[in-house]
Amino acid sequence: MANQISFSASKPLSGIGQGTWYMGEKPSQREDEVRALQTGLDLGLTLIDTAEMYADGGAEKVVGEAISGRRNEVFLVSKVYPWNAAGQQAIAACEASLKRLKTDYLDLYLLHWRGDIPLQDTVSVMQQLIEQGKIRRWGVSNLDYSDMQELWSTAGGRGCATNQVLYHLASRGIEHDLLPWCQQQQMPVMAYCPLAQAGRLRSGLMNHPALNELAKRKGVSVAQLLLAWVIHHDGVMAIPKAGSVAHVKENAAAREVVLSQEEITLMEKAFPAPGRKTPLDMV
């Protein structure tokens, strides 16, 4: 079984979770999305990641339906808009997320990206939400190395349980400083878009001759190869979105794909890391 991840005193979780970006946008797909999330839980993909931003809360409603009667099986993550990330607004945003999710607590609550609100104010309200029992722990998303250094020097900032960032084989910038630093702090990294964002970059990955040949040789899909590559990194969890049962089964099976050092080298040669500091990729 692939690596397991723990977020500050949580029990170990599977190295692959379930993302929900773009869920809740089309009523016609809702039943499939709910069933996909439930199948993921059945297969041990117990972390579900969502956000107040996704479909204006629509994704949280889909998740709420999917986890009904199964809340104790789920490690539930949601994210707050940067402009809601302090004071009473943060408390109201968290309460609204909880209502849509039909639960009374989140396992993990993340600052979605950095805005104008000082980190200190966000840390303070996160601590308040923990004291109120609305969240168990908090973290950040889309913060680069310099942001994390600032957070680390903020009072209470070291309570941060994770950093969720874009990471896949064709976007390896975090390997320069952010990923090694997080690993040094033993802070898990959540990789969103682990199969790349839909579009040219994803088709470049999926249609790459070397990756296709390797996948064929191993009897797996290119998507499974890419997920296996992400989670072979120490302390990294992938959170791919799967809108169908077939897709979630494929994602779950990627945990069993073992890559040799030779295979990893081959993949990384096809998509080399930048080799210098680059701005954090975000979508």
N, C-alpha and C positions, 0 to 999 in steps of 0.2 A: 504494500500500500504506500502511496506517495506521502510526502511530508504532511505532518499535522501542525496546526497553528493554534496558539493560545493567546488570547488578549487579556492581559492583566488579571490573573486568577480565574479566567474562564477555563472550563474543561476543554481538552484538546478537540479541535474541529478539523474536518476534512480540508485538504489543501485547495479544494475547489468549492466555491460557494455559488450562489445564484444572484445574478444581477437582474434589475427590472426596468432599466431605462427603455423608454418607448412602450412600456406596457400601460394599459389603461387608456390608450388613445382611441381605440376603435371598439365600440360595444360588440361588434360581430366577432371579435377575437377573444373576448373576455373569458369565455368558457375554456378555450384552449390554453390560455395563459394560466388560469387557476389550476387546471389539470396538470400543466407542466410543472408548476411550483410544487404541487402535492406529490408528483412523481419524484421530483428532486429530493424531497424530504424522505420519501420511501427508500431512496437510494443512498441516503446518508449525506446529502448536500444540505446541511442543516442551517448554514448561514444564508440569510436572505438580506440583500442590500437594496434599499430604496431611498427616496428623497421627497421632500415636499415639492420640489421643482418638477418631478417627472409627471407629465400630463396634469399639471396643477393639482396634484394630490390624487389623481386617478390611479396611479400605480400603487399608492399606499392602500387604496380601497380594494384593489385586486389582491394584494398581499393579505389584507384583513380577511377576505373571503377564503383565501387558500389555507390560512393557518387556523381557521375557526375550529375549536375543539382540540387543537394540536399545539397550542402556544408553548407548552413546556418542552416541546421537541426542538424549538426554533431558537437560533441566535439571531435576534432581529436588529438590523442596523438601519437608521435613517439619517438624513442630512438636513441641515438648516441653511437657508439662504444667508449670505454674508450680511445683508442689511437687517436681518432679524436676529443677529447673533449676539445680543446683549440685553440685559435688563428684562423688563416686563414683556417686551416683544418676543424675546427668546422663549420665555415661559409659555406665552400664548401660542407660539409656533409649535412648540413641543407638544402642548396639550391638543392642538388641532391634529397633529400627526398621530398621536395616540388614539384619538377619536376615530380617525379614518382607518387605522389599523385594528381597531376594536380590542385594544389591550391597555393595561395600566402602566406598563413600563417598556423601555427600550433597553436592550443589552448594550448598545453602543450608539452614541449620537455624535455626528461629525459636523464640523464647520465645512460647508461644501467647497468654498474657495475663499481666498482672502479678499476682504473688502476694506472699507475705510474705518471700520470699528477697531479700536486698539485690541491687540491680542489679550491684554490683561483683563479687559471687560468681558471677553468671551470666556476666558478661563474661569472668572468669578461666577458667571451665570451657570456654567457647566457644573461647577462645584455645588451651587445652590440646587440645581436639578437633581444631583445625586442625593443631596441631603433630603430633598422632598420625595425621594423614592421613584421619581419619574424616569430616571436613567440609571444604569448600573455603572457605566464608564463613558468616557468621551474621547474623541480623537479629531483628526483634521483630514482634509482632502486637498489635493493640488497645492501643497506647500513645498517650496523648493528648499534646498540646503540652507540658504541664508535665512529664510523664514523660520526654519526649524531651530537654527542657532538662537534667533531672537526669542522664540517660544521657550527654549530651554533656559534662557536667562530671565524669564518672566516668573513671578511668584506663582507657584502651583503648576507651572507649565510642564513640568516633568511627569505630571499625572496623565499626559497624553498617551493613549493606548495604541494608536496606529496612525499611519499616513496612507491615504488612498490616492494613488496616482496612476496616470496612463502608463502602461508598460506592456510591450510585446516585442517580438523578435526584430521588427523593423523600426522600433523606437526604443533605443537602449541608452539614452542620455543619462538616466538616473544611475547607471553603473559607475559614472565618473566620481561622484561624491555622495549623493543622497542615499543610495542603496547601501554602500558600505557603512555609512554613518548609522543608519537605522539598524543594520545588523549588529553593529558594535553596541548599540543601546539595547539590543534584544527587543526592538520594537517591530512587530510585524508590519509588512507592507502589503496593502491590498491592491492588486493590479486590475484596473478597469480597462475595458476594450482589449482583453488579452489576445483577441483574434484580429485586432486593428478595427478601426471605424469602417463601416461600409463605404465602399468607393474604390478609388484607384489603388490605394495602398493595400487594402485587403485583397483585391484581385491579384496584385503583384505577389503577395505572399502565397495565396491559394494556388496560383498557376505557376509558381516557380519550379523549373524542371528538377533542380536538385532536391527540393522538398517533396515533390511528387514521387520521385524515384525512391527516396528514403521511406516515405509512407507506404508505398507499394511493397517494398522489400519487407517492411515490418508488419504488413497486413493491417494497417490502421489508416485513418483519414488524416489529411494535412491539418485539419482543425485539432485533432487529438495530439498530433506531434507538437503543435504550437502551444497547446495548454500544458503538455508534459514539460516543454522547455521552460515555461514561466515558473512552474511549481518545483522544478528541480533546484531552484535557488533557495538557499537557506532563509526561512522566515518570510517567504512570499506566498500569498494566496491569490488565486485567480478567481474573478467573479464574472464569468461570461453570462450573457442573457440567453435564455432559451425559451422561445415562445411556443414550442410544441413538445410533446412527449418524446418523439423520436430524437429531437435535438438534445433534450436534457439527458437522455440515456447515453448518447454519444459523448457528451461532456463528462458524465460520471465515469464512463469507462476509461477516459484519459488518465485517471489516477493510477491505472494498472500499467500504463506505458512506461517502460524503463529505458532510458537513453544512456548509451555508453558514452565515454568521454570522446571517442572518435566521432560518434554521431552528433554530439553537441558541437564539436569543433567544425564539422561539416556545415551545420546549420548557421553557426555564427560567422563562418567565412562567407556565406551567401548574403548575410545581412550584418556587416561589421558595426561595432559600436563606434560612436564619433571620435573617441580618443582625445577629446578635450571637453571643457565645460560648455554645455549648450543650454539654452533656456528650457525650462520644463515644458514638455508637450502637454497640451490640454485640449479637450473637446467639450 
